[in-house]
Amino acid sequence: MRLGSPGLLFLLFSSLRADTQEKEVRAMVGSDVELSCACPEGSRFDLNDVYVYWQTSESKTVVTYHIPQNSSLENVDSRYRNRALMSPAGMLRGDFSLRLFNVTPQDEQKFHCLVLSQSLGFQEVLSVEVTLHVAANFSVPVVSAPHSPSQDELTFTCTSINGYPRPNVYWINKTDNSLLDQALQNDTVFLNMRGLYDVVSVLRIARTPSVNIGCCIENVLLQQNLTVGSQTDPLSRVIFLFLVGNDIGERDKITENPVSTGEKNAATWSILAVLCLLVVVAVAIGWVCRDRCLQHSYAGAWAVSPETELTGHV
């Protein structure tokens, strides 16, 4: 019996579920990954005898396949066309692993590999189910306190984008590293156009003279915690902006509690005055050191000269 139609094979394979090996693998979004499906080392196969079939376990989406004397892959789903390949040289050695290129969040699912032998009456030779976990690093959180809704309340916003899977968000009291009550925060997590997660967390707390808090974005799959702190001390904010500049960049940008124009101007002029004083002192010290060095060099020349003359007479 010879099954040359992929459609008939798919119907047959969907009903076959013998002893199946189970494996797990993790891949970053945009990377390439190999889903292992291989016989013991030393195995040899004839490509005209084996039928190999890769599909997703739940939706039965066709990923790729090998059918003897049939090079057509018209039944492969468009999402995997030109992205999922097997190596003919590897299959000769019993390695039917799938190479999946440019991993996307939608690839996070279970894949089933099935190998049949025609000479053995289409007996199952190998069955492997591989669970693919997909991950992407979240951006460093940007923490800001854009406004104070009332005299007694402060509002902080924490934003992080382009991560996977769905994150956990925590606010931390950095004074003692304790977690703030999650009832104080309102999290919005959504999928963007790339299929990655963006998160915005708003924290509302009682106003105090100085608050030292941090926002933590946790990626459980990567065992990664990204934490950025924020303080409400107005002067420290002005010094930070003055020394570093307003264009800090997405990875390091931290905006603290807004400072009034008068406070900013006063603090800025104070800093400028201190810097000017430091410049004047540095210049004065430089001139004093220069004079001393010149005097020392001049006296040294006269001290050596008589010795040279005496040596010459001898």
TORNU-360514 format. One record per residue (C-alpha): residue number from 1; x, y, z. Coordinates in Angstrom, 3 decimals, always signed. Layout:
{NUM {X Y Z}}
...
END
This chain:
{1 {+0.000 +0.000 +0.000}}
{2 {+1.289 +3.436 -0.894}}
{3 {-0.177 +6.654 +0.462}}
{4 {+0.817 +9.466 -1.873}}
{5 {-1.794 +11.988 -0.786}}
{6 {-0.846 +14.298 +2.115}}
{7 {-4.543 +14.677 +2.906}}
{8 {-4.975 +10.935 +3.493}}
{9 {-1.819 +10.868 +5.581}}
{10 {-3.012 +13.728 +7.774}}
{11 {-6.255 +11.892 +8.426}}
{12 {-4.315 +8.749 +9.311}}
{13 {-1.797 +10.513 +11.543}}
{14 {-4.471 +12.335 +13.530}}
{15 {-5.811 +8.975 +14.722}}
{16 {-2.401 +7.600 +15.759}}
{17 {-1.323 +8.334 +19.327}}
{18 {+1.036 +5.659 +20.653}}
{19 {+3.792 +6.090 +23.206}}
{20 {+4.920 +9.654 +22.716}}
{21 {+8.069 +11.252 +24.078}}
{22 {+7.523 +14.658 +25.649}}
{23 {+10.064 +17.471 +25.537}}
{24 {+10.193 +21.199 +26.276}}
{25 {+12.251 +23.965 +24.721}}
{26 {+12.436 +27.741 +25.154}}
{27 {+13.137 +30.348 +22.483}}
{28 {+13.352 +34.132 +22.328}}
{29 {+11.106 +36.053 +19.955}}
{30 {+12.898 +36.605 +16.644}}
{31 {+15.391 +33.759 +17.172}}
{32 {+15.639 +30.343 +15.495}}
{33 {+14.966 +27.160 +17.427}}
{34 {+15.273 +23.432 +16.904}}
{35 {+12.463 +21.109 +17.984}}
{36 {+14.143 +17.761 +18.580}}
{37 {+12.732 +14.558 +17.104}}
{38 {+15.461 +11.949 +16.623}}
{39 {+16.027 +8.211 +16.787}}
{40 {+18.961 +6.717 +18.716}}
{41 {+22.406 +7.493 +17.331}}
{42 {+23.521 +5.106 +14.619}}
{43 {+20.081 +4.735 +13.040}}
{44 {+19.807 +4.742 +9.234}}
{45 {+16.708 +5.464 +7.152}}
{46 {+15.724 +5.397 +3.496}}
{47 {+13.927 +8.604 +2.495}}
{48 {+11.841 +6.588 +0.061}}
{49 {+10.527 +4.517 +2.955}}
{50 {+9.759 +7.011 +5.752}}
{51 {+6.850 +9.397 +6.151}}
{52 {+7.481 +12.325 +8.511}}
{53 {+4.787 +14.653 +9.730}}
{54 {+4.952 +17.756 +11.958}}
{55 {+1.757 +19.420 +13.197}}
{56 {+0.550 +21.458 +16.166}}
{57 {-0.996 +19.186 +18.773}}
{58 {-4.184 +21.096 +19.563}}
{59 {-5.221 +22.830 +16.347}}
{60 {-3.688 +20.141 +14.060}}
{61 {-2.115 +22.892 +11.973}}
{62 {+0.240 +21.450 +9.363}}
{63 {+3.789 +22.680 +10.011}}
{64 {+5.771 +20.597 +7.483}}
{65 {+6.085 +17.010 +6.261}}
{66 {+8.111 +14.590 +4.150}}
{67 {+6.427 +12.162 +1.773}}
{68 {+8.519 +9.944 -0.534}}
{69 {+8.571 +11.146 -4.154}}
{70 {+6.347 +14.102 -3.299}}
{71 {+8.122 +17.431 -2.939}}
{72 {+4.948 +19.501 -2.794}}
{73 {+4.306 +21.303 +0.481}}
{74 {+0.990 +22.817 -0.546}}
{75 {-0.712 +21.592 +2.637}}
{76 {+1.696 +23.485 +4.917}}
{77 {-0.027 +26.310 +6.782}}
{78 {+0.920 +29.767 +5.500}}
{79 {+2.257 +30.754 +8.948}}
{80 {+4.963 +28.087 +8.692}}
{81 {+5.722 +28.121 +4.984}}
{82 {+9.459 +28.847 +4.485}}
{83 {+9.880 +29.001 +8.276}}
{84 {+9.838 +25.302 +9.189}}
{85 {+12.404 +22.951 +7.663}}
{86 {+13.818 +19.450 +8.153}}
{87 {+17.269 +18.378 +6.995}}
{88 {+17.305 +15.588 +4.360}}
{89 {+20.838 +14.664 +5.435}}
{90 {+19.686 +14.531 +9.051}}
{91 {+16.685 +12.346 +8.207}}
{92 {+19.012 +9.745 +6.673}}
{93 {+20.584 +9.433 +10.148}}
{94 {+17.221 +9.297 +11.918}}
{95 {+17.187 +12.982 +12.896}}
{96 {+13.754 +14.372 +11.992}}
{97 {+14.120 +17.543 +14.068}}
{98 {+12.295 +20.669 +12.979}}
{99 {+14.168 +23.941 +12.478}}
{100 {+11.800 +26.856 +13.109}}
{101 {+12.990 +30.295 +12.020}}
{102 {+12.069 +33.759 +13.340}}
{103 {+10.046 +32.597 +16.343}}
{104 {+6.899 +34.589 +17.101}}
{105 {+4.660 +34.682 +20.191}}
{106 {+2.055 +32.716 +18.220}}
{107 {+4.503 +29.789 +18.029}}
{108 {+4.075 +29.096 +21.742}}
{109 {+2.278 +25.763 +21.636}}
{110 {+2.827 +22.008 +21.426}}
{111 {+4.233 +20.453 +18.251}}
{112 {+3.863 +16.781 +17.368}}
{113 {+6.417 +14.845 +15.285}}
{114 {+5.381 +11.482 +13.843}}
{115 {+7.561 +9.117 +11.759}}
{116 {+6.133 +6.061 +9.938}}
{117 {+7.827 +3.288 +7.956}}
{118 {+6.174 +2.106 +4.756}}
{119 {+8.163 -1.144 +4.669}}
{120 {+6.812 -1.981 +8.137}}
{121 {+3.218 -1.492 +7.050}}
{122 {+3.200 +2.166 +8.100}}
{123 {+4.133 +1.238 +11.611}}
{124 {+5.014 +4.117 +13.881}}
{125 {+8.784 +4.476 +14.273}}
{126 {+8.937 +7.623 +16.379}}
{127 {+6.484 +9.963 +18.098}}
{128 {+7.588 +13.108 +19.932}}
{129 {+5.642 +16.035 +21.361}}
{130 {+7.636 +19.228 +21.917}}
{131 {+6.273 +22.129 +23.963}}
{132 {+7.710 +25.434 +22.769}}
{133 {+7.846 +28.261 +25.317}}
{134 {+8.375 +31.718 +23.841}}
{135 {+9.880 +34.687 +25.697}}
{136 {+10.845 +38.304 +25.063}}
{137 {+12.615 +40.788 +27.325}}
{138 {+10.537 +43.690 +28.615}}
{139 {+11.982 +47.169 +28.256}}
{140 {+13.451 +48.791 +31.363}}
{141 {+10.457 +50.335 +33.181}}
{142 {+9.871 +54.069 +32.925}}
{143 {+8.556 +55.479 +36.200}}
{144 {+6.938 +58.886 +36.408}}
{145 {+4.771 +60.952 +38.746}}
{146 {+3.011 +63.241 +36.293}}
{147 {+0.602 +64.923 +38.671}}
{148 {-0.867 +65.097 +42.142}}
{149 {-4.624 +64.566 +41.953}}
{150 {-5.057 +66.098 +45.399}}
{151 {-3.112 +67.641 +48.270}}
{152 {-3.050 +64.271 +50.042}}
{153 {-2.234 +61.928 +47.156}}
{154 {+0.640 +61.102 +44.798}}
{155 {+0.245 +59.190 +41.540}}
{156 {+3.085 +57.221 +39.935}}
{157 {+2.966 +55.511 +36.543}}
{158 {+5.174 +52.586 +35.500}}
{159 {+5.406 +51.595 +31.822}}
{160 {+7.208 +48.690 +30.138}}
{161 {+6.737 +47.343 +26.612}}
{162 {+7.476 +44.528 +24.137}}
{163 {+7.774 +41.600 +26.544}}
{164 {+6.469 +38.045 +26.654}}
{165 {+4.791 +36.229 +28.344}}
{166 {+2.347 +38.318 +30.369}}
{167 {+4.253 +40.015 +33.232}}
{168 {+3.680 +40.468 +36.938}}
{169 {+3.928 +44.030 +38.261}}
{170 {+4.946 +44.963 +41.798}}
{171 {+5.499 +48.275 +43.558}}
{172 {+8.170 +48.265 +46.254}}
{173 {+8.880 +50.464 +49.254}}
{174 {+12.641 +50.743 +48.720}}
{175 {+13.210 +51.990 +52.245}}
{176 {+12.693 +48.473 +53.607}}
{177 {+12.193 +46.531 +50.321}}
{178 {+8.644 +45.603 +51.258}}
{179 {+5.892 +45.100 +48.678}}
{180 {+3.177 +47.728 +48.568}}
{181 {-0.437 +46.620 +48.779}}
{182 {-1.578 +45.641 +45.274}}
{183 {-4.913 +47.278 +46.023}}
{184 {-3.082 +50.604 +45.571}}
{185 {-2.195 +49.860 +41.943}}
{186 {-4.192 +49.576 +38.743}}
{187 {-2.527 +47.498 +36.008}}
{188 {-3.373 +47.541 +32.306}}
{189 {-1.764 +44.762 +30.261}}
{190 {-2.470 +44.369 +26.558}}
{191 {-1.055 +42.791 +23.383}}
{192 {+0.467 +45.199 +20.872}}
{193 {+0.653 +44.842 +17.085}}
{194 {+3.697 +42.543 +17.379}}
{195 {+1.848 +40.124 +19.646}}
{196 {+3.981 +41.224 +22.615}}
{197 {+2.765 +42.585 +25.930}}
{198 {+2.783 +46.232 +26.977}}
{199 {+2.004 +47.105 +30.590}}
{200 {+1.005 +50.329 +32.336}}
{201 {+0.671 +50.340 +36.116}}
{202 {-0.691 +53.332 +38.057}}
{203 {+0.076 +53.598 +41.774}}
{204 {-1.793 +55.965 +44.106}}
{205 {-0.369 +56.542 +47.571}}
{206 {-0.714 +59.075 +50.374}}
{207 {+1.534 +62.120 +50.048}}
{208 {+4.586 +62.208 +52.336}}
{209 {+7.582 +64.592 +52.418}}
{210 {+9.845 +62.002 +50.769}}
{211 {+8.850 +58.751 +49.090}}
{212 {+11.318 +56.143 +47.852}}
{213 {+9.509 +53.528 +45.773}}
{214 {+10.343 +51.141 +42.964}}
{215 {+8.442 +49.511 +40.125}}
{216 {+9.280 +45.857 +39.355}}
{217 {+8.378 +44.067 +36.107}}
{218 {+8.698 +40.297 +36.533}}
{219 {+9.115 +37.896 +33.603}}
{220 {+8.541 +34.499 +35.194}}
{221 {+9.701 +32.438 +32.204}}
{222 {+13.052 +34.266 +32.006}}
{223 {+13.307 +34.510 +35.823}}
{224 {+13.909 +38.199 +35.259}}
{225 {+13.031 +41.161 +37.483}}
{226 {+13.460 +44.698 +36.142}}
{227 {+13.240 +47.288 +38.923}}
{228 {+13.457 +51.077 +38.657}}
{229 {+13.197 +53.428 +41.619}}
{230 {+11.708 +56.890 +42.044}}
{231 {+12.021 +59.533 +44.762}}
{232 {+9.900 +62.609 +45.394}}
{233 {+12.735 +64.827 +46.625}}
{234 {+12.478 +67.931 +44.293}}
{235 {+16.118 +69.034 +44.616}}
{236 {+17.498 +65.587 +43.729}}
{237 {+15.361 +65.611 +40.607}}
{238 {+16.676 +69.007 +39.481}}
{239 {+20.301 +67.986 +40.101}}
{240 {+19.712 +64.769 +38.155}}
{241 {+18.218 +66.594 +35.167}}
{242 {+20.921 +69.292 +35.274}}
{243 {+23.850 +66.852 +35.274}}
{244 {+22.458 +64.206 +32.925}}
{245 {+20.195 +66.261 +30.680}}
{246 {+16.550 +65.943 +29.819}}
{247 {+17.153 +63.394 +27.046}}
{248 {+17.987 +60.429 +29.258}}
{249 {+16.699 +57.744 +26.921}}
{250 {+14.085 +55.062 +27.241}}
{251 {+16.236 +52.589 +29.164}}
{252 {+17.220 +54.960 +31.970}}
{253 {+14.510 +57.606 +32.015}}
{254 {+13.000 +58.217 +35.450}}
{255 {+10.725 +61.183 +35.964}}
{256 {+10.023 +62.113 +39.541}}
{257 {+7.346 +64.238 +41.200}}
{258 {+6.907 +67.520 +39.260}}
{259 {+8.639 +70.543 +40.757}}
{260 {+7.203 +74.030 +40.493}}
{261 {+8.908 +76.559 +38.200}}
{262 {+10.011 +78.677 +41.143}}
{263 {+11.614 +75.728 +42.915}}
{264 {+13.365 +74.659 +39.733}}
{265 {+14.740 +78.141 +39.051}}
{266 {+15.941 +78.635 +42.619}}
{267 {+17.609 +75.262 +42.764}}
{268 {+19.154 +75.697 +39.321}}
{269 {+20.637 +79.121 +40.177}}
{270 {+22.002 +77.708 +43.429}}
{271 {+23.720 +74.903 +41.568}}
{272 {+25.134 +77.290 +38.974}}
{273 {+26.501 +79.549 +41.709}}
{274 {+28.204 +76.605 +43.406}}
{275 {+29.682 +75.451 +40.093}}
{276 {+30.990 +78.943 +39.308}}
{277 {+32.599 +79.153 +42.755}}
{278 {+34.243 +75.776 +42.215}}
{279 {+35.614 +76.954 +38.847}}
{280 {+37.085 +80.124 +40.415}}
{281 {+38.711 +78.131 +43.218}}
{282 {+40.133 +75.631 +40.738}}
{283 {+41.629 +78.415 +38.585}}
{284 {+43.173 +80.096 +41.651}}
{285 {+44.718 +76.848 +42.826}}
{286 {+46.075 +76.276 +39.338}}
{287 {+47.844 +79.660 +39.277}}
{288 {+49.350 +79.131 +42.746}}
{289 {+50.686 +75.716 +41.760}}
{290 {+52.103 +77.150 +38.537}}
{291 {+54.024 +79.931 +40.363}}
{292 {+55.486 +77.472 +42.867}}
{293 {+56.572 +75.083 +40.157}}
{294 {+58.336 +77.885 +38.212}}
{295 {+60.181 +79.107 +41.302}}
{296 {+61.318 +75.578 +42.137}}
{297 {+62.603 +74.959 +38.617}}
{298 {+64.525 +78.303 +38.515}}
{299 {+66.339 +77.659 +41.860}}
{300 {+67.200 +74.146 +40.840}}
{301 {+68.977 +75.344 +37.698}}
{302 {+71.285 +77.671 +39.695}}
{303 {+72.044 +74.921 +42.213}}
{304 {+73.306 +72.538 +39.538}}
{305 {+75.322 +75.056 +37.522}}
{306 {+78.255 +75.587 +39.981}}
{307 {+78.752 +71.819 +40.269}}
{308 {+79.083 +71.581 +36.484}}
{309 {+81.768 +74.332 +36.415}}
{310 {+83.795 +72.690 +39.210}}
{311 {+83.666 +69.356 +37.467}}
{312 {+84.923 +70.990 +34.326}}
{313 {+88.010 +72.461 +36.074}}
{314 {+88.977 +69.091 +37.494}}
END
